[in-house]
Amino acid sequence: MKIIVQIVGLVSVVLLAISILFRSAPSLVQAQTVVTKTVCPVGTTGQGGCDFIGASGIQNAINTIPDGTSTNPNVILIKKGVYTDVQLQIGMVANTKKSNIRITGEDTETVLDGGQKGDIFYIGFASNITITNLTIRNAKTYGIYVRNDVSVSIVRNVLSGNSGLGIYSVGNSQVTVINNIFYANGGGVNILENAQLTVINNIAMNNKNGAFRASAKERFTKLEYNIAYGNSADWNTGWGEWPPVSNKIIDPKFVNAAAGDLYLLVDSPALNAGDPTILNSDGTKSHIGAFGLAPGLICGCLDGSCSTICTLEKFSDITYSTPLKCALADSLFSTPQTNKTAWCKAPKRTKGDANGDGVINMLDYFYYVAAASGGKIPLAVNPDFNGDGVVNVSDIAIILKSLNP
């Protein structure tokens, strides 16, 4: 009987321990909170959301940010602006190895300028490092130098004007290069020794010593859907059927590459021509390079006006605003209108189609009357037919012309 009591007591203790463990389990299995360090081009540390300031601040962020996890990498956010004399080092020796860090610009107007003083990124020992949304320019040697035991992803950057290569890799590195532009560097990408390189959806143009090259064919894990043009030597030679057929030598048709405008023209062969397993943010097949169409070449509401590429029908004897505005007073709506691009994509809006359904009828006239008299109209409706930014008597002539041809 005493033994049974002891066993029951032991079981109770075990069950109590298990219940305590499970009550505390959420804290054990919770995903690690992502740590973000923000660097600003100018300002005061600790103010305006800036943890660090300037080029030296980027290095301080690299030195102090803790390692993240493979599923939740920690983030260094570099705010938009120009950072000068940039020379960054990541994991120079094995005991300072960095892991699971994402270094991202606010957008590619975040410029890291090397001032012809060295490498902009020197990565020695690191794993799962991502470099994205940056313009990396004017390095004396390499825009990004990867060596030793490193795994790094370089995604959607512009590398330009670097005297050496845009990216150079040696050792046992694993380098993934996706949707970047290499323009007017000493060379695009080159790898030696046992490094492994995946190159997808990139454009290399006007580089002096080649576009996408390696010491051996086996160094490429994948070379697909890239464009090379105007480089001294685009690919390696003597490797038989090389490069794979998805890679092209063709003018990518930038808007104005010499002036730094690397968006694509409407007839660019890079538009929706990338890897079909990679999608643009709108769900369409990926572009090649870092950008899609130039903003002015996309039908949309830009800076309060419809972009010139939008096709809107007009009466020849009516005077329309140039450009057509896509801004109306918030007081006309129950909540502020946000999808103003839809107004620019309604071709008959300029003939009286207030609700954009492609038909001009008395419902559109009703919306005009409601807006002109100060009433509220639905968010999808715009009865500013002449595009001057207001709803008034100038618009009634347009809809009456459509209703009474």
Number of C-alpha atoms within 10 A of each C-alpha: 6 7 8 9 10 11 12 12 12 12 12 12 12 12 12 12 12 12 12 11 12 12 10 11 11 10 10 10 8 8 11 14 11 15 16 18 22 22 27 25 21 15 14 14 16 11 9 9 13 20 20 24 23 23 23 17 21 26 18 17 22 21 14 9 16 18 19 20 16 13 10 16 23 24 23 22 20 30 22 17 18 18 23 17 19 26 22 20 16 20 21 16 12 12 8 13 17 24 24 21 27 21 22 22 24 15 17 20 15 22 25 28 24 27 18 19 14 21 27 28 22 20 28 23 22 25 22 19 23 19 20 22 22 25 23 26 29 28 30 19 22 31 32 25 19 28 24 21 19 25 23 22 18 21 23 24 27 27 28 28 24 32 22 24 31 34 25 24 27 20 17 17 26 24 26 18 22 25 24 27 26 31 29 25 31 25 32 33 26 21 24 19 15 17 27 22 25 16 21 25 28 29 30 30 27 23 29 20 20 25 32 28 23 20 14 13 14 12 19 18 15 15 20 20 25 29 27 25 20 18 23 15 18 25 18 17 12 8 10 7 8 13 18 12 11 15 20 19 16 15 15 24 17 21 18 12 15 10 7 12 11 22 22 26 20 17 11 20 18 29 20 16 17 26 17 13 7 15 14 13 8 7 8 11 17 23 26 28 31 22 22 22 19 15 15 16 17 17 17 23 24 17 10 16 21 28 22 18 14 19 14 16 12 18 12 7 6 15 12 18 13 12 13 23 25 25 21 20 11 12 14 22 18 12 11 12 17 10 13 22 18 18 26 29 17 20 17 22 30 26 25 30 30 28 23 21 14 13 15 20 15 13 13 23 19 14 21 27 18 16 22 19 12 12 14 16 20 13 17 16 23 32 33 29 29 26 26 20 19 20 24 17 11 16 23 19 15 22 24 16 13 14 15 6 6
